[in-house]
Amino acid sequence: MTGGPRTFDRSAIPWMIAGTAIVALTVTLAWFFRRDSSPAQELALKASRVDLVGQIQVSLASASEAEKSAVLSTTDQGSQVFADQARAAAREVERARLELGKLLATGGTRAEQDLLARFSEAFAKLRQVDEELLELAVQNTNLKAYGLAFGPAAEAGAELDAALARVAGEPGAPDAARVQAMAFAARLAALRIQALLAPHIAEESDARMDQLEASMAREEAQVRQSLAGLGGVPRLKGSADLAAAASSFARFGEVKERILRFSKQNTNVRSLALSLNQKRKAMLVCLDALGALRQAILDEPIAGVTYGRPVSPR
């Protein structure tokens, strides 16, 4: 047995130091990543993403509710208030969408990112429809047309009818039958014009509106012809009632033209059609994508978390 002391190889020291450093670094990184992906943190991240999806759904519903109120409001002021609310809610949707996109970019799956992209595309189309819809809704041209039809136009028509009734009110006159026939023809034609106004205001088709206007023009021609015939009756020369009838008909015609201009803009009818068709379809696509995205986030597995289910069910 050799009793001399062993010599220590100093050239091995750098390798020992390097090995120790590598082991330490490996342990540190393992601890860091384990800490970074702890169940608690993964649950918090999942909750944040689910919460943002919920915020989007709520804001989307608020925007839709405000949009429908803007369409159905009976005043310009009310429509504008609801339109502003709809736009504000849409901005909240966009804010939450961008925030969710950032979270999914770093902590989401590819499937979740695709679902968000699907929602983003549908939401962009929805906002385009909304902008057109809300711009129309605040104008309320159909409501204004109805207001004129059942207000000033109806008043002028009633005055015309009453004046013509007075013109025909002398049954004993030699030309009474002829006067009564012309007055009745004018009264009937004027009533037909009034009856055509409401269908024109409610009509969506431009072609059908043109047909209604053609019918009105024929009835107007009948009124003018009858008034001209009455004006040729000797005993009606200078008649205050006939003058009142002519004046009322002229005022009725002016109001009618305003009604037709408002009616042909058709903003209430067009906004309602957009709301019930394009808006509804775009909304369904958005909601479907959000529902799928929420479920995909909830279904993400987290090690050690069973969501109330036993790890090894019997």
VOGU-3710 file (C-alpha; in Angstrom, 3 decimals, decimal comma):
1> mtggprtfdr> 0,000/0,000/0,000  1,399/3,230/-1,103  1,272/5,839/1,589  2,129/9,031/-0,268  -0,478/11,859/-0,648  -2,505/12,108/-3,889  -1,956/15,128/-6,069  -4,979/17,282/-7,181  -5,274/17,994/-10,889  -5,783/21,781/-11,039
11> saipwmiagt> -6,602/21,653/-14,755  -10,006/20,095/-13,899  -11,143/23,140/-11,883  -12,565/25,139/-14,859  -14,591/22,126/-16,000  -15,997/21,625/-12,510  -16,994/25,259/-12,285  -18,654/25,144/-15,710  -20,549/21,977/-14,817  -21,783/23,447/-11,568
21> aivaltvtla> -22,957/26,588/-13,390  -24,851/24,549/-15,973  -26,600/22,530/-13,292  -27,509/25,685/-11,396  -28,831/27,350/-14,536  -30,889/24,293/-15,427  -32,432/24,166/-11,957  -33,151/27,909/-12,037  -34,834/27,741/-15,450  -36,874/24,721/-14,461
31> wffrrdsspa> -38,026/26,491/-11,316  -38,806/29,683/-13,265  -40,903/28,001/-15,925  -42,665/25,856/-13,401  -43,459/28,955/-11,395  -44,530/30,841/-14,557  -46,933/28,126/-15,635  -48,384/27,283/-12,241  -52,041/26,176/-12,178  -53,021/29,345/-10,337
41> qelalkasrv> -51,486/31,558/-12,992  -52,927/29,519/-15,825  -56,352/29,737/-14,195  -55,965/33,509/-13,848  -55,026/33,824/-17,511  -57,954/31,665/-18,518  -60,306/33,744/-16,355  -59,022/36,956/-17,940  -59,680/35,645/-21,431  -63,126/34,320/-20,549
51> dlvgqiqvsl> -63,948/37,637/-18,871  -62,963/39,573/-22,002  -65,161/37,326/-24,147  -67,999/38,043/-21,708  -67,353/41,785/-21,932  -67,515/41,573/-25,721  -70,793/39,657/-25,578  -72,363/42,144/-23,175  -71,200/45,193/-25,140  -72,354/43,593/-28,384
61> asaseaeksa> -75,802/43,017/-26,890  -75,903/46,611/-25,613  -74,967/47,943/-29,052  -77,662/45,838/-30,683  -80,311/46,967/-28,195  -79,406/50,633/-28,675  -79,420/50,206/-32,460  -82,940/48,772/-32,419  -84,090/51,616/-30,166  -82,598/54,118/-32,621
71> vlsttdqgsq> -84,535/52,481/-35,453  -87,807/52,414/-33,514  -87,562/55,829/-31,863  -90,251/58,274/-32,974  -88,140/61,426/-32,667  -84,883/62,618/-34,217  -83,486/63,395/-30,775  -84,329/59,954/-29,417  -82,856/58,226/-32,457  -79,648/60,242/-32,139
81> vfadqaraaa> -79,275/59,441/-28,435  -79,660/55,708/-29,060  -77,377/55,844/-32,110  -74,662/57,437/-29,964  -75,141/54,712/-27,351  -74,851/52,013/-30,020  -71,590/53,490/-31,319  -70,173/53,788/-27,784  -70,992/50,136/-27,060  -69,367/49,107/-30,359
91> reverarlel> -66,205/50,939/-29,309  -66,210/48,913/-26,079  -66,444/45,736/-28,147  -63,433/46,854/-30,169  -61,425/47,716/-27,043  -62,051/44,315/-25,463  -61,402/42,566/-28,788  -57,951/44,143/-29,098  -57,100/43,317/-25,468  -58,209/39,720/-25,960
101> gkllatggtr> -56,103/39,504/-29,110  -52,993/40,421/-27,144  -53,679/37,728/-24,542  -54,345/35,071/-27,161  -51,193/36,018/-29,051  -49,065/35,010/-26,054  -51,222/32,543/-24,122  -53,859/31,187/-26,473  -54,099/28,230/-28,806  -54,114/28,427/-32,575
111> aeqdllarfs> -57,773/27,414/-32,592  -58,633/30,294/-30,245  -56,742/32,765/-32,404  -58,620/31,520/-35,471  -61,954/31,919/-33,699  -61,067/35,471/-32,694  -60,087/36,198/-36,310  -63,448/34,810/-37,396  -65,224/37,073/-34,923  -63,133/40,074/-35,966
121> eafaklrqvd> -64,104/39,618/-39,603  -67,798/39,267/-38,728  -67,650/42,259/-36,390  -66,098/44,429/-39,116  -69,039/43,589/-41,387  -71,438/44,227/-38,526  -69,996/47,700/-37,956  -70,360/48,537/-41,642  -74,029/47,573/-41,533  -74,490/49,489/-38,282
131> eellelavqn> -73,004/52,697/-39,651  -75,319/52,660/-42,659  -78,274/51,658/-40,489  -77,733/54,311/-37,800  -77,118/57,039/-40,378  -80,531/56,241/-41,841  -82,313/55,776/-38,519  -81,608/59,281/-37,220  -83,212/60,910/-40,283  -86,713/59,506/-39,658
141> tnlkayglaf> -87,997/60,588/-43,070  -90,877/58,098/-43,094  -92,044/59,308/-39,699  -91,879/62,890/-40,920  -93,885/61,900/-43,973  -96,527/60,273/-41,782  -96,658/63,383/-39,620  -97,343/65,535/-42,678  -99,842/63,079/-44,161  -101,961/62,855/-41,027
151> gpaaeagael> -101,413/66,495/-40,058  -101,213/69,346/-42,618  -102,235/67,194/-45,598  -105,269/65,800/-43,790  -106,267/69,296/-42,659  -105,984/70,736/-46,173  -107,925/67,759/-47,555  -110,701/68,249/-45,009  -110,930/71,964/-45,863  -111,078/71,118/-49,572
161> daalarvage> -113,850/68,578/-48,981  -115,865/70,989/-46,840  -115,528/73,824/-49,367  -116,649/71,581/-52,250  -119,598/70,371/-50,175  -120,681/73,980/-49,766  -120,235/74,613/-53,506  -122,626/71,744/-54,243  -125,094/72,847/-51,574  -127,793/74,485/-53,748
171> pgapdaarvq> -129,984/71,586/-54,891  -132,662/73,857/-56,383  -130,396/75,592/-58,888  -130,938/74,808/-62,621  -127,403/73,406/-62,955  -127,345/71,731/-59,521  -126,923/68,184/-60,820  -123,941/69,145/-62,992  -122,327/71,158/-60,185  -122,874/68,345/-57,685
181> amafaarlaa> -121,356/65,789/-60,058  -118,207/67,858/-60,604  -117,870/68,669/-56,893  -118,323/64,989/-55,981  -115,726/63,923/-58,571  -113,205/66,393/-57,104  -113,936/65,315/-53,532  -113,605/61,620/-54,389  -110,337/62,119/-56,282  -108,843/64,125/-53,405
191> lriqallaph> -109,796/61,386/-50,931  -108,158/58,787/-53,160  -104,922/60,791/-53,170  -104,983/60,883/-49,373  -105,623/57,144/-49,257  -102,559/56,508/-51,437  -100,155/58,500/-49,259  -99,843/55,994/-46,412  -99,056/53,011/-48,702  -96,460/55,153/-50,462
201> iaeesdarmd> -94,764/56,008/-47,155  -94,731/52,369/-46,065  -93,556/51,022/-49,431  -90,010/49,667/-49,767  -89,934/49,260/-53,542  -89,136/52,289/-55,716  -91,052/50,748/-58,617  -94,199/50,369/-56,516  -93,843/53,957/-55,255  -93,675/55,158/-58,859
211> qleasmaree> -96,930/53,326/-59,566  -98,612/54,948/-56,586  -97,407/58,363/-57,692  -98,805/57,750/-61,183  -102,185/56,949/-59,608  -101,996/60,145/-57,550  -101,215/62,161/-60,666  -104,351/60,823/-62,380  -106,466/61,742/-59,375  -104,898/65,210/-59,238
221> aqvrqslagl> -105,776/65,722/-62,877  -109,372/64,815/-62,035  -109,482/67,374/-59,217  -108,081/70,108/-61,457  -110,515/69,241/-64,238  -113,459/69,373/-61,838  -112,345/72,666/-60,290  -111,900/74,148/-63,761  -115,396/72,963/-64,728  -116,880/74,462/-61,601
231> ggvprlkgsa> -115,100/77,710/-62,327  -116,924/77,831/-65,688  -120,378/77,758/-64,079  -121,766/81,314/-64,300  -123,329/81,368/-60,858  -120,039/80,276/-59,259  -118,037/83,184/-60,644  -116,426/84,847/-57,639  -117,609/82,094/-55,275  -115,714/82,305/-51,974
241> dlaaaassfa> -116,274/78,584/-51,411  -114,834/77,675/-54,796  -111,841/79,939/-54,128  -111,380/78,262/-50,734  -111,506/74,849/-52,435  -108,841/75,884/-54,948  -106,645/77,341/-52,198  -106,970/74,221/-50,045  -106,133/71,986/-52,998  -103,011/74,043/-53,779
251> rfgevkeril> -101,869/73,771/-50,160  -102,645/70,054/-50,156  -100,511/69,637/-53,291  -97,535/71,434/-51,710  -97,699/69,257/-48,598  -98,075/66,147/-50,748  -94,852/66,935/-52,592  -92,997/67,246/-49,285  -94,484/63,942/-48,171  -93,314/62,200/-51,335
261> rfskqntnvr> -89,788/63,595/-51,007  -89,521/62,309/-47,433  -91,166/59,016/-48,362  -88,811/58,300/-51,248  -85,779/58,715/-48,967  -87,351/55,837/-47,019  -84,840/55,996/-44,168  -87,022/54,296/-41,553  -88,060/51,493/-43,891  -84,485/50,956/-45,088
271> slalslnqkr> -82,991/51,022/-41,585  -85,590/48,538/-40,343  -84,893/46,241/-43,302  -81,157/46,385/-42,556  -81,794/45,655/-38,881  -83,980/42,633/-39,611  -81,826/41,180/-42,386  -78,126/42,037/-42,796  -77,677/43,122/-39,167  -79,330/40,017/-37,760
281> kamlvcldal> -77,249/37,688/-39,950  -73,969/39,438/-39,082  -74,909/39,393/-35,398  -75,522/35,637/-35,441  -72,071/35,021/-36,950  -70,465/37,192/-34,258  -72,295/35,445/-31,430  -71,522/32,005/-32,815  -67,793/32,794/-33,024  -67,755/34,244/-29,499
291> galrqailde> -69,591/31,233/-28,074  -67,128/28,837/-29,701  -64,170/30,930/-28,511  -65,425/31,001/-24,924  -65,921/27,232/-24,921  -62,475/26,646/-26,423  -60,853/28,699/-23,660  -62,838/26,891/-20,971  -61,877/23,504/-22,405  -58,124/24,185/-22,166
301> piagvtygrp> -56,617/21,598/-19,804  -54,592/22,773/-16,808  -52,355/20,287/-15,001  -53,693/19,505/-11,559  -57,042/21,250/-12,138  -60,151/19,126/-12,670  -62,930/21,770/-12,451  -64,756/19,862/-9,763  -64,361/16,439/-11,424  -62,282/13,699/-9,716
311> vspr> -58,847/13,121/-11,189  -59,438/9,357/-11,336  -63,212/8,852/-11,455  -64,409/5,470/-10,343
//
